[in-house]
Amino acid sequence: MKTRTSLQRAVRAAMMSRTSRGLVAAGSVLVLIFALDALIGYQESLRAFYIVPIWVGVRVAGLTCGAVMVGLTTIVLTHMTLMTRELPSGELFGNFILRLGSLTGIMFFIWKVETGLRHAVRQALHDPLTGVLNRRAANQFANYAIERANRHREPLTVAAVDCDGFKRLNDMHGHAFGDSILKYLARELEYGTRPDGVVARAGGDEFIVILRNRDGEDAARLMESILPNFVQATRDLGVPTTFSYGIAELGVRRQTLEHLVDAADRDMYAKRRTKSVPDKAVVDIGEVIARGRQPVGNSGASNLTRGDDFLHFAASRRQTDPPMTTEIRSPHSLPTRPAS
C-alpha cells in the first residue's frame, strides 16, 4: 500500500511538472508573438500565428494546458481588437465568444493529430504483445546509453533473458497461455529493473535488458531477485517455469548493442552446456525460489549465479525432447503487478 501511494504521488508530481513546463513554454511563445505583433502595429496577417501557443501547450502537456492557452490567446486577441478599433459591448462579447469557440475547435483538432502521432510512434517503437520496447527502439536507446556511459565512465551491462521451456508451454497449453507468460515476464523484468533498466523484446521468448550504472555482479543480483517472483507466479498456475539469462558488460570490444547481446547470449549458452538433467526429472521449484534469494558470489562471469542447476533445468532439457513427468494443472489467470 505504501509503495502504491508513493507511486501515485510520484505520478501526480510528474503530471504537475509536465503541466508547468507546458504552460511556461506555451506562455513564452504567446508573449513573443504578442510582442512582435505590437512592435509592427497589430497586423492582421499575424493572427494565424496565435495558434502556435495552443499547439505547444497541447503537445507538451495535453488538453488542460491547451485549454488554458485557448483562454489566454482569446483574451490577448480581444485586447488587440480593442487597441485597433472600438466595438460596442454586444459586438465585443460576440467577437470574444466566436474566437473562443474557434480556438477551442482548433485545440481539439491539434489534440487529435498529436494523439494519433503519439500512438503511431508508440506502435513503431514498442512490442505489440508485451508493451516493452522492440529491437529498433532498443538499438536507439543503447546508442545513447553507450555514448553516455563512455563519456562519464559509468558501467553498463546487457542481460539476455530467455523463457525456459517456452515451446513446450505453447504445445501443451496453447499460444494464448504462452503469450500470457511472456507478458508477465516482461512486466516482471520492467518492475524489477527500475529505474536503471530498459527492457526490450528481441523476438520470440527472448528479451534484452539494458542496465545503466550496474556492473556484471550487480546485474546478476538483480536478475536473481526477479527470478523467484516469476517462478512463484508460474508455480501457482501449476506450470512451474524459470528463465535463463546471460550477462555482458560494456568494454573495449563491446561497443554496440549487437556485440553486447552476442556476448550475453554466449554467456547464457555456456551455462546451459555445463548443465545435465536426467530425462525424468523431479524439480523442486521451492528450492529455486530459496536459492534465488541467496546473494551472488564473486566467481566471475561464467559463475554469476547460484542454483544454476535449477535455474537452467528446462534450458538443458530443450536439447532432448522426451516429455517431462511433472504433472501440469490447468492454468488460470496470471497475477499482476501493482499499476505503475
PyMOL commands that set and color helices and strands:
alter all, ss='L'
color gray80, all
select helices_A, chain A and resi 2-40+44-61+63-84+89-125+135-152+166-173+175-193+216-236+257-273+285-292+301-303+308-311+313-317
alter helices_A, ss='H'
color red, helices_A
select strands_A, chain A and resi 156-163+197-203+206-212+243-249
alter strands_A, ss='S'
color yellow, strands_A
deselect
rebuild
show_as cartoon
